[in-house]
Amino acid sequence: MAQRGKSARISKPTLVDPEATGGDTAEGGFTFQHNAVLARIPLWLACDGFTDMIREALGDAEARFFVPALGTAREFLEYKNHVVAPAEFWKEIGHFRRMDAEHLGSYWRFILACTGVSDTLHPMVAALGRVRDAFPFYAGAPSIQEASYAAFVETVTKLGKDRDMAAFLFAKVFVNAEAPRDAEQGFGVFRSALEHHLPAFQELGQKPARAAWEALEALVRSRKATPISRAELEQALWKGVEGAPPPAHPIRLATSDDSLPSAWELPQQIRFDWDALPGGGERAVPETEAWNRIVVGQLNATREWIVRTGRPRRIALTGKRRLSAAVAIGAAFSAVAGFAIDFHYRGGVWPTDDHDTQDTPPLAWQISAPAESAGELAVAIGIGRNPGPDARAYLDASDLKLPILTLFSGDALLSAKHTNRAVKEAKSAIAEALTATGANVIHLFIAGPSHFALFLGHRLNAVGTIQCYERVSPNVYAPTCRLAVT
């Protein structure tokens, strides 16, 4: 029973708790945990979503990432310069669980790094890594996943812990029992990671790597309980290298397909896993509200994060997506906002800023323009297939009596330049139809390659509101995202 006059409620972890301020009395030099933090910085910088880090705040170190589905995701790290015994291990895991529960949604993953774990803990820690690392490989074999996870749970319960503890460990805790023991070992891990993630350092030799280590050491040592931005870390990294660093690579965006890494990896790209939408893997298309909240919401948040943090406004886009999503991506990272997109397509790259020239052939469009006035306009654009009849049948069945602009070509798009020329012509036809009808809302139906949809969204500014549609079956469409294009 709680003593009279004392609260039984456990307070939330804060920046003035003993666990958070413990480093204040152990700062006499650049110690074990700080060397281990430096060794991890190249891995953080390899992630396009990495934003900043902090040390000696709530933990030994924390890193912050942008993740579209989460917003801000944090990695929490604790370092132990010794072999960890069971009592200390479970105390730290308990602290992690408390952090996770009391600051719900704030922490993505927790890392406990040490020089080793006791013989009692070793089978459980080994099982955690083995099962989780191989888990994605058996995505199509749920019986293997279930049996392997059950075996891991059994190793945890044998240590006197429950299934909830096992679930938390499996979902969020990473144990590194081979953390660098001293500065030289830390430098070795750092240099290896540096050369792996920044190949330019492979050609530079040890001296620039040592200069980068020392510059980062001075920077991180000088900043306690104060964020250090990605830009500051990158500036320190290249400080000892003669000449300017190479240009920043484009921000890598990956839309959902089978090649996406597992949920436990630190992703190098910024990933949009849109298969979680209702009907994500089926022909059924989710409702507009879900598209706007998930697809458009995540894209807008990503654009705002790029602008706010001063990251490059060049995008490298990989993966698969529906045509509506391609239009939405192009609109979110529009040319008028200063973005350019490198579209990775069939082993090649189609840049949106590879502009057409006088030698670029036009696309042979067949255009059917409306004459009547209306506040809303249907636009059906097809390359290889004419969506006009299907779109008209759908609109009539939906009691949407709208004028319709149809553009169709049986020709293929040959290059980024050719696509830009085709988009320019389509945009001109749309502008003329908007002027003729007085419409300020477009109902957009597209049949054709994804790169055309992307390039169109990228260039289709100042047209008002665009309601996109996906074809479900002949004469049947479903409304998807609704875009405000200014």
Beta strands, then each sheet from edge to edge (+ up, - down):
strand 1: 50-55
strand 2: 61-67
strand 3: 71-84
strand 4: 107-117
strand 5: 173-176
strand 6: 228-229
strand 7: 251-255
strand 8: 270-272
strand 9: 314-319
strand 10: 340-345
strand 11: 348-351
strand 12: 366-368
strand 13: 376-383
strand 14: 404-409
strand 15: 441-447
strand 16: 464-473
strand 17: 476-485
sheet 1: 5+ 4+ 3+ 2- 1+ 6-
sheet 2: 8+ 7+ 9+ 10+ 11-
sheet 3: 12+ 14- 13- 15- 16- 17+
end
